[in-house]
Amino acid sequence: MTAPILITGCGFAGCTAARELADAGHHVHIIDKRPHIAGNAFDEPDAHGVLVHRYGPHIFHTNSERVWQYLSRFTEWRPYEHRVLGVVDGKRYPFPINRDTLNQLYGLDLDEAGATAFFERVREPREPVRSSEDVVLNSVGRDLYEKFFLNYTRKQWGVEPSQLKAGVAARIPVRTNTDDRYFTDTFQAMPLHGYTKMFERMLAHPNITVELGVDFADVRQRGGWGHVVYTGPIDAYFGHCHGPLPYRSLRFEHEHLAGTAQYQPTGTVNYPNDHAYTRITEFKHLTGQQHAGTSIVREYPQAEGDPYYPIPSDENEALFKRYQELADVEPGVTFVGRLAEYRYYNMDQVVGAALAAAQKLLERLA
């Protein structure tokens, strides 16, 4: 029997790789430092019986039929299209910005051509477009930038939008129609019984063993691993030898509101200019659960704590490249996932990256 493959992290990257390798006949031992599987997508009923996402809302969406079909092996789906409102001067407006946002905010009555002309009139052309600030000013101009983006970005990332790479803001569309969905992907849904149940099915394989509440360094020292698939922070793997890569963390403030059937009109409401938190999410919108009360979460971005988001800047990318050079020549280790690749991946992108990494590894092990 060949030596088992060690996988660190029971999130999307680790579990996808584990299942692919196990299905191909390899024995896999997957670990996580937390006491549960599912990584940041972990969900569970709170003390009041409402299914909540412990590490903030996870909304599944993808244009990849391959990723959709792959995850559909492990879950049924509840159709769900996420909608977000942004609060400006005490009033809620559709976000991302669309024609309704303009009409409500400025007291206008624009049609689609009028909205297009409005954006053309107020935009501040930027050439080249290098930063997130450039992206937004180039698209919607200064007033909308300051009302919806500037302070939200400062809170979320802890830096000025001018210091963030363009791709961060480019994730948020601007629309001249009245489509108020946050995402327009072909496939949009939530796992019918929750993410944790989906991950349980992914790991339910005779070739997979799971060990929780353990540190990678301790398990690695046991030795005897045929290969390692590492999904943690790449700088931590190499002992921060080039200095720490900056990550953004979050603190979550969960609250249950007894006797309140619905707290807010959409799944998420953004607070770009008020409060220390960036947004409030109400989970029953996402899950469709029926309950006499409701549970919400407020998100407070912070510098310290578990790494959630790589901070996309030119300086950080240059530092990551130095670690990537080490990873490229590290024998017997595959690096995959948001933290290991220092990429601001969506969930479906993590699955896609893990499927590709597992296929590459299977070819090498054949």
C-alpha positions as CSV (number, residue, x, y, z in Angstrom):
1,M,0.0,0.0,0.0
2,T,1.3,3.4,-0.9
3,A,1.9,6.0,1.9
4,P,-1.1,8.1,2.7
5,I,-1.4,11.7,1.4
6,L,-1.6,14.4,4.1
7,I,-4.0,17.3,3.4
8,T,-4.2,20.3,5.6
9,G,-7.5,22.2,6.0
10,C,-11.0,20.8,5.7
11,G,-12.4,23.7,3.6
12,F,-13.2,23.8,-0.1
13,A,-9.6,23.3,-1.3
14,G,-8.7,20.5,1.1
15,C,-12.0,18.5,0.8
16,T,-12.2,18.7,-2.9
17,A,-8.6,17.5,-3.3
18,A,-9.2,14.8,-0.7
19,R,-12.3,13.4,-2.5
20,E,-10.6,13.4,-5.9
21,L,-7.5,11.6,-4.6
22,A,-9.6,9.1,-2.6
23,D,-11.9,8.4,-5.6
24,A,-8.7,7.6,-7.5
25,G,-7.7,5.0,-5.0
26,H,-5.3,7.0,-2.8
27,H,-5.5,6.9,1.0
28,V,-5.9,10.4,2.4
29,H,-5.5,11.8,5.9
30,I,-7.1,15.3,6.2
31,I,-6.6,17.5,9.2
32,D,-7.8,20.9,10.5
33,K,-6.7,23.0,13.5
34,R,-10.3,23.9,14.2
35,P,-12.6,21.4,15.9
36,H,-14.9,21.1,12.8
37,I,-14.8,20.5,9.1
38,A,-16.0,22.9,6.3
39,G,-13.5,25.7,6.9
40,N,-14.9,29.2,6.8
41,A,-18.1,27.8,5.2
42,F,-19.0,26.0,8.4
43,D,-22.6,26.3,9.4
44,E,-24.6,25.0,12.3
45,P,-27.8,25.7,14.2
46,D,-27.3,28.4,16.9
47,A,-28.6,28.0,20.4
48,H,-32.1,29.0,19.1
49,G,-32.2,26.5,16.2
50,V,-31.5,29.0,13.4
51,L,-28.9,27.7,10.9
52,V,-26.1,30.3,10.8
53,H,-22.7,30.6,9.1
54,R,-20.2,31.0,11.9
55,Y,-17.6,32.8,9.8
56,G,-19.9,35.2,7.9
57,P,-22.2,34.6,4.9
58,H,-21.2,32.3,2.2
59,I,-23.3,32.7,-1.0
60,F,-22.6,30.1,-3.7
61,H,-22.5,31.2,-7.3
62,T,-20.6,30.1,-10.3
63,N,-20.5,30.1,-14.1
64,S,-18.6,26.9,-14.2
65,E,-20.8,23.9,-15.1
66,R,-18.0,21.6,-14.1
67,V,-17.8,23.0,-10.5
68,W,-21.6,23.0,-10.3
69,Q,-21.9,19.4,-11.3
70,Y,-19.1,18.4,-9.1
71,L,-20.6,19.8,-5.9
72,S,-24.0,18.6,-6.9
73,R,-22.8,15.1,-6.2
74,F,-22.7,16.0,-2.5
75,T,-25.7,18.2,-2.0
76,E,-29.2,19.2,-3.2
77,W,-29.6,22.9,-3.8
78,R,-32.0,25.6,-2.7
79,P,-32.3,28.2,-5.5
80,Y,-31.2,31.6,-4.0
81,E,-30.3,34.9,-5.6
82,H,-28.5,37.2,-3.2
83,R,-29.6,40.8,-2.9
84,V,-27.8,43.6,-1.0
85,L,-28.8,47.1,0.0
86,G,-26.3,49.9,0.9
87,V,-27.2,52.5,3.5
88,V,-26.4,56.1,2.6
89,D,-27.5,59.0,4.8
90,G,-29.9,56.6,6.6
91,K,-31.7,55.3,3.5
92,R,-31.2,51.9,1.8
93,Y,-30.4,51.7,-1.9
94,P,-29.9,48.8,-4.3
95,F,-26.3,47.6,-4.4
96,P,-24.4,47.1,-6.7
97,I,-25.4,50.4,-8.2
98,N,-28.1,50.1,-10.8
99,R,-30.6,52.5,-12.5
100,D,-33.0,52.2,-9.5
101,T,-30.1,53.3,-7.2
102,L,-29.6,56.5,-9.3
103,N,-33.3,57.3,-9.5
104,Q,-33.9,56.8,-5.8
105,L,-30.7,58.6,-4.7
106,Y,-30.9,61.6,-7.0
107,G,-34.7,61.8,-7.5
108,L,-34.4,61.1,-11.2
109,D,-36.5,59.1,-13.7
110,L,-33.8,57.7,-15.9
111,D,-34.4,54.9,-18.5
112,E,-31.5,52.7,-19.5
113,A,-30.1,55.1,-22.1
114,G,-30.4,57.9,-19.5
115,A,-28.5,55.9,-16.9
116,T,-25.8,55.2,-19.4
117,A,-25.6,58.9,-20.2
118,F,-25.5,59.7,-16.5
119,F,-22.6,57.5,-15.8
120,E,-20.8,58.9,-18.9
121,R,-21.3,62.4,-17.6
122,V,-20.1,61.9,-14.0
123,R,-17.3,59.4,-14.5
124,E,-13.7,60.5,-14.1
125,P,-11.7,58.8,-16.9
126,R,-8.6,57.0,-15.6
127,E,-5.9,55.7,-17.9
128,P,-4.4,53.4,-17.1
129,V,-6.7,51.8,-14.6
130,R,-4.4,50.5,-11.9
131,S,-6.2,50.7,-8.5
132,S,-9.6,50.0,-7.1
133,E,-10.1,53.8,-6.8
134,D,-9.3,54.1,-10.6
135,V,-11.9,51.4,-11.4
136,V,-14.8,53.1,-9.5
137,L,-14.0,56.7,-10.5
138,N,-13.6,55.6,-14.1
139,S,-17.0,53.9,-13.9
140,V,-19.4,56.0,-11.7
141,G,-17.5,59.2,-10.7
142,R,-16.7,60.8,-7.4
143,D,-20.0,61.2,-5.6
144,L,-21.1,57.6,-5.9
145,Y,-17.5,56.5,-5.1
146,E,-17.6,58.5,-1.9
147,K,-21.1,57.4,-0.9
148,F,-20.8,53.7,-1.5
149,F,-17.2,52.6,-1.9
150,L,-14.6,54.8,-0.2
151,N,-15.4,54.3,3.4
152,Y,-16.5,50.7,3.0
153,T,-13.2,49.9,1.4
154,R,-11.3,51.6,4.2
155,K,-13.1,49.5,6.8
156,Q,-12.9,46.3,4.9
157,W,-9.3,46.4,3.8
158,G,-7.7,48.8,6.2
159,V,-6.0,50.7,3.3
160,E,-7.0,53.4,0.8
161,P,-8.7,52.2,-2.4
162,S,-5.8,53.8,-4.3
163,Q,-3.6,51.1,-2.7
164,L,-5.7,48.1,-3.7
165,K,-5.3,46.4,-7.0
166,A,-8.0,47.1,-9.6
167,G,-9.4,43.6,-9.4
168,V,-10.9,44.1,-6.0
169,A,-13.4,46.8,-7.1
170,A,-13.8,45.2,-10.5
171,R,-15.6,42.3,-8.8
172,I,-18.6,44.7,-8.2
173,P,-20.5,45.5,-11.4
174,V,-22.3,48.8,-12.3
175,R,-25.6,48.4,-14.1
176,T,-27.8,50.6,-16.3
177,N,-30.8,48.2,-15.9
178,T,-32.7,47.4,-12.8
179,D,-31.2,44.0,-12.0
180,D,-30.8,44.1,-8.3
181,R,-29.1,40.7,-7.9
182,Y,-25.6,40.9,-6.3
183,F,-24.4,38.1,-8.7
184,T,-25.5,37.3,-12.2
185,D,-23.8,33.9,-12.5
186,T,-25.6,31.0,-14.3
187,F,-25.7,28.9,-11.2
188,Q,-26.8,30.5,-7.9
189,A,-28.0,28.4,-5.0
190,M,-27.4,27.4,-1.4
191,P,-26.7,23.8,-0.2
192,L,-30.2,22.6,0.8
193,H,-29.1,21.2,4.1
194,G,-26.2,23.6,4.7
195,Y,-22.5,23.6,3.8
196,T,-21.4,21.4,6.7
197,K,-23.7,18.5,5.5
198,M,-22.2,18.9,2.0
199,F,-18.7,18.6,3.4
200,E,-19.6,15.6,5.4
201,R,-20.7,13.9,2.2
202,M,-17.5,14.9,0.5
203,L,-15.4,13.3,3.2
204,A,-17.6,10.2,3.5
205,H,-15.2,7.8,1.7
206,P,-13.4,4.7,3.0
207,N,-10.1,6.1,1.8
208,I,-10.4,9.3,3.8
209,T,-9.6,9.7,7.5
210,V,-10.3,13.0,9.3
211,E,-8.4,14.4,12.3
212,L,-9.6,17.7,13.9
213,G,-8.1,20.1,16.4
214,V,-4.5,19.4,15.4
215,D,-1.7,21.5,14.1
216,F,0.0,20.8,10.8
217,A,3.5,21.0,12.2
218,D,2.7,18.3,14.8
219,V,1.1,15.9,12.3
220,R,3.8,16.5,9.7
221,Q,6.5,15.4,12.1
222,R,4.9,12.0,12.4
223,G,6.3,11.4,8.9
224,G,5.4,8.6,6.5
225,W,3.4,10.8,4.1
226,G,3.5,10.1,0.4
227,H,2.7,13.7,-0.4
228,V,1.3,16.8,1.3
229,V,-1.5,19.0,0.0
230,Y,-1.2,22.3,1.9
231,T,-4.1,24.9,1.9
232,G,-2.9,27.2,4.7
233,P,-1.1,30.5,4.5
234,I,2.0,30.0,2.3
235,D,4.1,32.4,4.4
236,A,3.4,30.3,7.6
237,Y,4.5,27.1,5.8
238,F,7.9,28.7,5.2
239,G,8.2,30.1,8.7
240,H,7.6,33.7,7.5
241,C,11.2,33.7,6.3
242,H,10.6,36.6,4.0
243,G,8.4,38.4,6.5
244,P,4.6,37.9,7.0
245,L,2.2,38.3,4.1
246,P,-0.6,40.7,5.1
247,Y,-4.1,39.2,5.5
248,R,-7.3,40.8,6.5
249,S,-9.3,39.2,9.3
250,L,-12.8,39.5,10.6
251,R,-14.6,39.5,13.9
252,F,-18.2,38.3,13.9
253,E,-20.9,39.5,16.3
254,H,-23.8,37.0,16.2
255,E,-27.2,38.0,17.6
256,H,-30.6,36.2,17.8
257,L,-33.7,38.4,17.8
258,A,-36.5,36.4,19.5
259,G,-40.0,37.2,18.2
260,T,-38.7,39.0,15.2
261,A,-39.6,37.0,12.0
262,Q,-37.6,39.3,9.7
263,Y,-35.0,41.9,10.6
264,Q,-34.1,43.4,7.2
265,P,-35.6,43.2,3.6
266,T,-32.6,41.5,2.0
267,G,-30.0,39.0,3.0
268,T,-27.3,41.6,3.5
269,V,-27.3,45.3,4.2
270,N,-24.0,47.2,3.8
271,Y,-23.1,50.1,6.0
272,P,-20.3,51.9,4.1
273,N,-20.3,55.1,6.1
274,D,-21.8,54.3,9.5
275,H,-20.6,52.0,12.3
276,A,-17.4,50.0,12.8
277,Y,-19.0,47.0,11.0
278,T,-19.3,46.7,7.3
279,R,-22.5,44.8,6.9
280,I,-25.3,42.8,8.6
281,T,-26.5,39.5,7.2
282,E,-29.8,37.8,8.1
283,F,-29.4,34.1,7.6
284,K,-33.0,33.1,7.1
285,H,-33.0,34.9,3.7
286,L,-30.2,32.6,2.6
287,T,-31.5,29.3,3.9
288,G,-35.2,29.8,3.6
289,Q,-35.6,28.5,7.1
290,Q,-38.9,29.1,8.9
291,H,-38.5,30.2,12.5
292,A,-40.4,32.5,14.9
293,G,-37.1,34.4,15.6
294,T,-34.2,35.4,13.4
295,S,-30.4,35.4,13.7
296,I,-28.1,38.0,12.2
297,V,-24.3,38.7,12.1
298,R,-22.4,41.9,12.0
299,E,-18.9,41.8,10.5
300,Y,-16.0,43.8,11.9
301,P,-12.9,43.8,9.7
302,Q,-9.6,43.8,11.6
303,A,-5.9,43.3,11.1
304,E,-5.3,40.6,13.7
305,G,-6.9,37.1,13.8
306,D,-7.5,34.2,11.5
307,P,-6.5,35.1,7.9
308,Y,-9.5,35.5,5.7
309,Y,-8.6,37.7,2.8
310,P,-5.2,38.2,1.1
311,I,-4.8,41.9,0.6
312,P,-4.3,42.5,-3.2
313,S,-1.6,45.1,-3.7
314,D,1.5,45.3,-5.9
315,E,3.7,45.3,-2.8
316,N,2.0,42.2,-1.3
317,E,2.1,40.4,-4.7
318,A,5.8,41.0,-4.9
319,L,6.3,39.4,-1.5
320,F,4.1,36.5,-2.4
321,K,6.1,35.8,-5.5
322,R,9.2,35.2,-3.3
323,Y,7.2,32.6,-1.4
324,Q,5.9,31.1,-4.6
325,E,9.5,30.6,-5.8
326,L,10.1,28.5,-2.6
327,A,6.8,26.6,-3.1
328,D,7.7,25.8,-6.7
329,V,10.8,23.8,-5.6
330,E,9.4,22.4,-2.4
331,P,9.5,18.6,-2.8
332,G,6.4,16.5,-2.2
333,V,4.1,19.4,-1.5
334,T,1.2,20.9,-3.5
335,F,0.0,24.4,-2.5
336,V,-3.6,25.2,-3.3
337,G,-6.4,27.5,-2.1
338,R,-7.0,31.1,-1.2
339,L,-4.3,31.3,1.5
340,A,-1.7,29.0,-0.1
341,E,-2.0,30.8,-3.4
342,Y,-2.6,34.3,-1.9
343,R,-5.5,34.8,-4.2
344,Y,-8.9,36.5,-3.5
345,Y,-10.8,33.4,-4.8
346,N,-14.5,32.9,-4.6
347,M,-15.7,29.4,-3.4
348,D,-16.2,28.1,-6.9
349,Q,-12.7,29.3,-7.9
350,V,-11.2,27.4,-5.0
351,V,-13.0,24.2,-6.1
352,G,-11.8,24.7,-9.6
353,A,-8.2,25.2,-8.5
354,A,-8.4,22.2,-6.2
355,L,-9.8,20.0,-9.0
356,A,-6.9,21.1,-11.3
357,A,-4.3,20.6,-8.6
358,A,-5.6,17.1,-7.8
359,Q,-5.6,16.1,-11.4
360,K,-2.0,17.3,-11.8
361,L,-1.0,15.4,-8.7
362,L,-2.7,12.2,-9.9
363,E,-0.7,12.4,-13.1
364,R,2.5,12.7,-11.1
365,L,1.6,9.8,-8.8
366,A,0.5,7.5,-11.6
